[in-house]
Amino acid sequence: MTRSDFMIKWGVYALAILPIWFLEVYVLNRLPVLGVTPMLMPLAAVAAAVLEGATGGAGYGLFVGILCDAAYHGTNGAMTLGLCLLGMAAGALAQYALRQNLVGCLLCSLGALLCIDAVRVAVHLLRGSASLGALLRVAVPEALWSMVFVFPVYALYLWVFHRVPKRTVL
């Protein structure tokens, strides 16, 4: 893969996050369901990781994590490191244990959302800001509502994946 192909490929992936970011921050943020709004940007990182593998997933997770830290309140930089690690893990799982398809993306997305919510619940429990029951009443609907959007996010990233340059074997 030439340097130009590499730049085009990841530039198109960077552009693919824009409609997802816009939908999450400007549309769905104003339409809560059961009092929660979905997290779409972590789903984008996982979808790219499932299609591109561990290395691409870690790099794209780092990029999306920086955007998440800018968009989400109170993350204090945790999403940058977290999505980098989750992207690497999702890419490796899809590449070596699962399949690089919608089912693999669904499983990796569920795992990523559960990890993110588990860390958030643990932090709030350690701070003593809320009870476990109250935190779970927010975390579980948020994860379930977010899972609904795996299908369109994966479809967008699959469309991008089929149109960007691939590594050739010579």
C-alpha positions as a printed NumPy array, in Angstrom:
array([[  0.   ,   0.   ,   0.   ],
       [  1.46 ,   3.332,  -1.021],
       [  1.601,   6.325,   1.281],
       [ -1.081,   8.032,  -0.807],
       [ -3.379,   4.998,  -0.511],
       [ -2.789,   4.938,   3.245],
       [ -3.685,   8.624,   3.603],
       [ -6.797,   8.253,   1.448],
       [ -7.945,   5.185,   3.365],
       [ -7.703,   6.716,   6.84 ],
       [ -8.905,  10.09 ,   5.608],
       [-12.113,   8.472,   4.399],
       [-12.468,   6.665,   7.736],
       [-11.987,  10.023,   9.485],
       [-14.752,  11.523,   7.354],
       [-17.032,   8.576,   8.152],
       [-17.106,   9.544,  11.834],
       [-18.6  ,  12.969,  11.029],
       [-22.224,  11.89 ,  10.385],
       [-22.086,   9.613,  13.42 ],
       [-20.726,  12.409,  15.603],
       [-23.348,  14.828,  14.25 ],
       [-26.166,  12.344,  14.861],
       [-25.014,  11.614,  18.414],
       [-24.2  ,  15.144,  19.544],
       [-26.834,  17.197,  17.736],
       [-29.806,  14.903,  17.089],
       [-30.02 ,  11.953,  19.49 ],
       [-28.746,  14.037,  22.388],
       [-32.009,  15.977,  22.235],
       [-34.215,  12.871,  21.961],
       [-33.513,  10.7  ,  25.015],
       [-35.233,   7.33 ,  25.258],
       [-35.893,   6.119,  28.815],
       [-33.874,   9.125,  29.972],
       [-30.655,   8.088,  28.201],
       [-28.922,   8.905,  24.935],
       [-26.9  ,   6.36 ,  22.954],
       [-23.13 ,   6.323,  22.577],
       [-22.396,   6.011,  18.861],
       [-18.759,   7.014,  18.585],
       [-17.466,   3.951,  20.482],
       [-19.532,   1.836,  18.079],
       [-17.735,   3.501,  15.181],
       [-14.357,   2.633,  16.684],
       [-15.421,  -0.985,  17.14 ],
       [-16.859,  -1.247,  13.616],
       [-13.61 ,  -0.008,  12.087],
       [-11.622,  -2.333,  14.35 ],
       [-13.689,  -5.362,  13.349],
       [-13.106,  -4.631,   9.673],
       [ -9.453,  -3.504,   9.839],
       [ -7.984,  -5.701,  12.579],
       [ -6.081,  -5.003,  15.779],
       [ -3.561,  -2.435,  14.538],
       [ -6.058,  -0.392,  12.552],
       [ -8.568,  -0.71 ,  15.382],
       [ -6.101,   0.633,  17.933],
       [ -5.185,   3.604,  15.756],
       [ -8.753,   4.451,  14.862],
       [ -9.813,   3.896,  18.481],
       [ -7.199,   6.436,  19.548],
       [ -8.576,   8.949,  17.044],
       [-12.209,   8.368,  18.052],
       [-11.24 ,   8.388,  21.735],
       [ -9.834,  11.9  ,  21.373],
       [-13.126,  12.978,  19.784],
       [-15.088,  11.283,  22.579],
       [-13.077,  13.088,  25.234],
       [-13.904,  16.341,  23.479],
       [-17.624,  15.516,  23.128],
       [-18.432,  13.672,  26.371],
       [-18.542,  15.429,  29.719],
       [-16.287,  14.289,  32.542],
       [-14.18 ,  11.658,  30.789],
       [-10.858,  13.306,  31.732],
       [ -8.973,  11.595,  28.903],
       [-10.136,   8.09 ,  29.752],
       [-11.884,   7.524,  26.426],
       [ -8.661,   8.141,  24.487],
       [ -6.842,   5.283,  26.174],
       [ -9.98 ,   3.186,  26.599],
       [-11.077,   3.234,  22.967],
       [ -7.525,   2.591,  21.814],
       [ -7.434,  -0.564,  23.941],
       [-11.002,  -1.562,  23.056],
       [-10.267,  -1.039,  19.343],
       [ -7.196,  -3.224,  19.587],
       [ -9.11 ,  -5.905,  21.504],
       [-12.116,  -5.829,  19.156],
       [ -9.873,  -5.997,  16.103],
       [ -7.918,  -8.927,  17.491],
       [-11.085, -10.772,  18.54 ],
       [-12.728, -10.272,  15.163],
       [ -9.56 , -11.185,  13.301],
       [ -8.59 , -14.302,  15.247],
       [-11.548, -15.588,  17.304],
       [-14.739, -14.266,  15.709],
       [-15.522, -13.306,  12.154],
       [-15.067,  -9.91 ,  10.573],
       [-18.783,  -9.479,   9.895],
       [-21.953,  -8.07 ,  11.481],
       [-22.154, -10.784,  14.156],
       [-18.569, -10.122,  15.186],
       [-19.322,  -6.402,  15.275],
       [-22.421,  -6.971,  17.414],
       [-20.498,  -9.07 ,  19.933],
       [-17.522,  -6.708,  20.06 ],
       [-19.812,  -3.671,  20.349],
       [-21.716,  -5.222,  23.225],
       [-18.456,  -6.06 ,  24.968],
       [-17.089,  -2.552,  24.425],
       [-20.248,  -0.869,  25.708],
       [-20.316,  -3.134,  28.751],
       [-16.649,  -2.354,  29.484],
       [-17.22 ,   1.391,  29.159],
       [-20.301,   1.298,  31.376],
       [-18.622,  -0.995,  33.927],
       [-15.742,   1.463,  34.307],
       [-18.125,   4.398,  34.579],
       [-20.231,   2.605,  37.2  ],
       [-17.117,   1.632,  39.173],
       [-15.795,   5.201,  39.153],
       [-19.1  ,   6.604,  40.375],
       [-19.355,   3.922,  43.043],
       [-15.852,   4.68 ,  44.298],
       [-16.649,   8.394,  44.395],
       [-19.877,   7.635,  46.251],
       [-21.891,   9.8  ,  43.882],
       [-24.76 ,   7.31 ,  43.45 ],
       [-25.939,   3.87 ,  44.466],
       [-25.373,   0.782,  42.335],
       [-29.068,   0.498,  41.521],
       [-29.274,   4.072,  40.285],
       [-26.151,   3.667,  38.18 ],
       [-27.406,   0.441,  36.612],
       [-30.754,   2.086,  35.82 ],
       [-28.775,   4.442,  33.583],
       [-26.036,   2.12 ,  32.271],
       [-28.198,  -0.796,  31.127],
       [-30.714,   1.233,  29.07 ],
       [-27.849,   3.269,  27.622],
       [-26.054,   0.127,  26.435],
       [-29.239,  -1.397,  25.023],
       [-30.255,   1.82 ,  23.255],
       [-26.735,   2.123,  21.827],
       [-26.841,  -1.45 ,  20.489],
       [-29.755,  -0.501,  18.223],
       [-27.357,   1.705,  16.259],
       [-24.765,  -1.012,  15.582],
       [-26.574,  -1.91 ,  12.354],
       [-26.404,   1.51 ,  10.631],
       [-22.903,   2.238,  11.972],
       [-21.597,  -1.11 ,  10.724],
       [-23.316,  -0.579,   7.362],
       [-21.577,   2.79 ,   6.967],
       [-18.164,   1.384,   7.863],
       [-18.645,  -1.684,   5.668],
       [-19.474,   0.636,   2.78 ],
       [-16.279,   2.616,   3.473],
       [-14.23 ,  -0.582,   3.869],
       [-15.25 ,  -1.825,   0.417],
       [-14.257,   1.463,  -1.216],
       [-10.903,   2.287,   0.376],
       [ -7.537,   0.951,  -0.831],
       [ -6.453,  -2.414,   0.573],
       [ -3.042,  -3.87 ,   1.2  ],
       [ -1.964,  -5.918,  -1.785],
       [  0.063,  -9.088,  -1.647],
       [  2.869,  -9.127,  -4.24 ]])
